[in-house]
Amino acid sequence: MRARPARCHGIALLCAMVKTKSLLSRIIAVAFCACLVAPGAAIAQVVDSITLFKRGGDEVDWCRDGRIAYASRGPDNLYGIHTCSATGGDDVWITKDNPLVPPGHKGSPCWHPSGRYILFVAEKRKHPGSSFASTPGLGSYSDLWIMTPNGDKAWQLTDTPLSAKNGMIIPKFSHDGKKVVWADRVDRARILAPKLTNIRTFRPGGEPAFNETYGFSVDDKSIIFCSDYNQKSFWTSQIFTCDAEAGQNIHQLTDGNYNEHACYSPDGAHIIWMTSEGELKGTDWWIMNADGSGKRQLTFFNKRGHKEFAGGRRMTCGLCSFSPDGKRFLGGIQNSLIKQTGDSYMVTLR
């Protein structure tokens, strides 16, 4: 979770119907050939260990082949995209001094199921004001990009209006690689994507609200997201699912407290998310069944007297990503929402 954004996010769903010979038409061919979903093993629901993965690492995404992509601040205080192994080794800062991508913030990396591309958001090259509003997770003045894992090729996919009210956050591929979903920061229901077609915008409840998307169910039939559209405050945002084709059949999975950052297990049977249930007004990771039943707490960073207690600092758990076998997940934890500082941790389940 990051500093509270404006109440102007819609949900944009991009289907993989694109112009002939465009980049995404090539991705689609890969998806049909090699990106069918392989159900993972059932996951455990008890934490075995929690270890530091990357100091300053955030927005982690775990590829099916074991590689990891994450975002981290550089010496210039701007986020960039890194790749590494599941042990944290072989770390490469693939956007560093890369002339193919804009020089500002780059974050929210997401692997294409084939492992051949990384989707991400990037701050526009030129815009009014400072880069703070373009911090990944806030999303102003940002566009959707895609690049190869070694950074030798990159393409801009969208061109949002040059306004602090416009941008995008947290893009996610469907499991078959044919669709992308993201939260679109807009002043009205519009998004520009000249190389992409069949873009649909969903607004739960039909009114401007805070909406944040986290990807697709394992069968790609549903989108999981958080929203405050039926709440009195952003600080009581809840986790929902909706139909991926039309944004209908909205189902609320949580109730009460503050909830964000949901993630399906590889087998689709469980969801991990963060909630403020507990002490210190921080957030911890919890787990529930895919239908919202069986909720239980996984981590206790904000609970006094627990061995995981962080010593009185308010800890805020964020986005996480499962290992392909479902036995571990990586997630970012912020210790300051004002300074936007935190680290990523490896959580092993048993």
N, C-alpha and C positions, 0 to 999 in steps of 0.2 A: 504494500500500500504506500502511496506517496501523498504529498500534500493535496488537499481537496481541490479537484478541478471544478470548472464552471458546470452548471447544469445544462449541458448542451450536447450530450452525446447521443447519437442514434446508433443503430446496429446495421452495418452494411454487410450484405452477403454477396460475394462474387462467385458466380458460376463459371466453369471453365469453358465457355464458348467465346472464342477469341478470333481475331482476324487471322486470315491465312498467313502462314510463315512468321507469325509473331512468336515471341519467346514462350509464352504459355502454351501454345499449340505443341511445341516440342516437349514441354513438361507433361502435358496430357498423354502423349504417346508413351513416355516412360511410365506414367501411372498405370496405364492399361496393361503394360507388359510386365511390370515388376513391383507394383505397389499395392497388391491386395492385402487386406488385413489378416494377420495371423494372430488369433486370440492368445493372450498371455495366460500364465498360470494364475490361480487364485492367490491373492495377496494376504499376508498376515496383517494383524491389526494391533500389534504391540510393538513399541519402539525398543529395539535392541541396543542401538548406539547412535550418538550424534557427534559428528566430527566436523571441524572446520574444513571447508573445501577450497574456497578462494577468498582471500582477504580483499574486500572491495568488489567482489564479483556479485552480479545480480542478473535477474531475468534469464535464468538458465533453461536451455532446451536440450533434451537428450535424444540423439538420433537412434534409429533402430539398429545401426551397425556399431553402436557403442560410443561414437564420438559425441562431444558436448560442445555447444555454442553458448556463450554468455556475454553479457555487457559489463563493462567496467570503466570507471573514470580514469583518464590519463593524467599526466602532469599538468595539462592545460585545463583540467577540471571538466573536460568534455567526455561523454560516454563514447566508447568504441566497441567493436565486435571482436571477440576472441574465439578461437577453437582450441580444444585440448582433448586428451584422452580421459577415460573414466577415472583414472587415478590422479588427474590434474596435471600430468606431464605433457610434453610435446605442445606446450602452449604457444600459439601464434596469434599475434594481434593483426588480423587480416585487413582491417581498415586503416591502419596506421600509415600516414603519408600516401594514401592511395588516391591518385588523381582521378580515378573513375567515379568516386562517390563524393558528395559534398563534405566540406571540412568540419561541419558542426557536429552536434549530437547524433549518434547512431545507436539504436538499441532495439529491444524486443525481438531478438533473433528467433527464427523458427525454421527448422529443417524441413525441406520437402521430403516426403516418405522415401524417395529414391536415394536420398543423401547427396544428390548432385547440386542442390541449390540451397541457399539460405535466404529466407524472406526477412525483411527488417524495416524499421522506420528510420528516416533520416531527416534532419533539419534542413530546410531550404538554404540554398547558398546565400541568398540575400533576403532580408526582411527587416521591418522596423524593430526597434528595441533590442534587448539583450537575448542571450541564448537560454536564459532560465526557463522561459515559458515553453521552450522546445525540449526540456528534459524528458526522456522517455517515461511515459506514464502520465505526463501532462499533455504533451502532444501538439501544442500550437505550432503553426508554421512547419508542419512535417508532412512527408509523403511516404508512400509505400515503394520500396525498392526490393530487388532480388539480385543475388550475386552467386558466383561459384565459391566453393569452400576455401579455395586458395586465393580468392580475391582478384583473379586475373581478368574476370569479366563481370560487368554489373549493368543493370538496366533499371531505369526509373519506370514505375508502373502507373503512378497516379500523379496528378498535378492539382493539388487543392488550391482554393482561392487564397490570395495573399492577405490573410486576415488573422488576427490573434484568436478569433473564434473558430478557426478551421484547422484541422489536422487529424491525426489518427493515432490509435494506440493498439498494442497487443494483437497483431495479425496472427492467425493460425490456419494451417492447412487442414483440410479434411484428411481422414485416414487413407482414402484412395487417391489423394493428390489432385483431385479435380476441382476443388472449391477452396476459397479462402474466406474467412470471416474476420472482421475487425470492428472496433468501436470507432465511429467516425465523429469527430468533433465538428459540429456544424451550427450555423445560425439559422438554417432551414434544411429541409430534407433534400440535400443535393450533394453529390460527389462527382468529381470529374476524373475520368479514367479513359483517356483517348485510345489506349491500346487494348482495352478490355470491354466486354459486352455482357449483357444480362445481369447488370448490377441492380440489386433490390435493397431498399432501405426499410428497416423495421423500426417502429417506435412503440414499444410496449405501452399500452394505455392511451396511445395517440397524442400524448402531450410531451413537451420537452422534459427530460429527466436525466439523471446520471445513469448511464448504461455502460457496462464494461464486459466485453466478450472474452471467453476463455477457450473456445474451440468447439469441437464436435464430439458427439457420442461415438462409440466405437463403430456402430453401424452407419454413421454419418447422417442419420435421420433427424437428429436433434442438435440444437445449439445450447450450450450452457453459458450463463451470464449472470452478473449481479445487476441490481437496479434498485432505485428508490422510487419507482414510478407510482407505487401504491403505498408509500410511506410518507411520514411527515418530515423526515430529515434524511440527508445522506448518511448520517451516522447510525441509521437503522436499515441500511441497504441489505437486501436479501438475495439468496441464490435461487435462480430460476432455470428452467429449460423451456424451449419452444421448438416448434416444428421448423426444420431447416429450409423448407421450400417456401413457406409463406409467412413465417413468424407467428403462426397461430398456435392454439393449444398450449398456452402458457401454464406451466406448473410450478408452483412455489415449493421449494425444498426446505427452506429454513424459516424461522420465525423468531422475532425478538433479537436484541443485541445488534452488533455491527458485523456484517459478513462480506467477504470478498474472496477473490483468487481461488477459484475452484479448478480441480484437475481430476479427470477420470483415471482410474487404474487401467493398465493395459487390457485386462479382461472385461472392462466396462461394468464390473459388478459394484465398484465402490467409487466414492468421490472424496478427495481430500480438499479441504478449504480452510480458510482462516476466519476466526471469529473472536469477538471481544469478550466472550464468556469467561469470567475469571477476575482476578485481581489486577490492580495497577492500571486498568483501562488500556492495557496493551492487547495484543492478539496472539493466539497460539493456533497451531494446526490441529484440526479435528478430522475425523473420518466418519462417513455415513454410507449406508447402502445407496445404490443408484436411485431408488425411489424416495429417498429422504428419511428412511427409517434407520434405527440402530445407531444413532449418533453417539460418538465417544471421543474423548479428548486424547490426542496423541502426544503433544508436547506441553511442558509446564514452565516455560521461561518466565512467566509472570506470576507464579504461585510461590509465595513465601514458604520456606521450609522444605521445598522440593529440591532434589539434587540437581535439577536443571535450572533452578532459579538464577536469574542473571544479576542478582545483587542489588536490586532496587531500580535499575534502569528500565524504563518502559520499552519493551521489545515488540516489534511489529513484524509478524511473519507475512511473507508475500507470495509471489508466484512460485510454483514448484513444477517439477517435471520428473516422471517416473523412469527408472531404468527399464529396458525392454522386458526383463523377466519379472518386473513388479516387486522385487525384493528390496529396492532402495528408491529413494527420491531425493532430488536436489532442490533446495529452495533458498531464496534470499531472505535475510532478516535485517531490518533496519533498526538502528538504535537512536536515530535522530531524524524525524520527519522534516525538521527545519533545514538542517544541513544536508539532508538526503544522503546519509552515510550508512553503510551496513556491509555485511559479508554474506557469502553463500555457505551453506552447510549440507553435508551428506547425512541423511537419516536412513539407517538400516532397520528393517522390520523383521519380526520373527512371529 
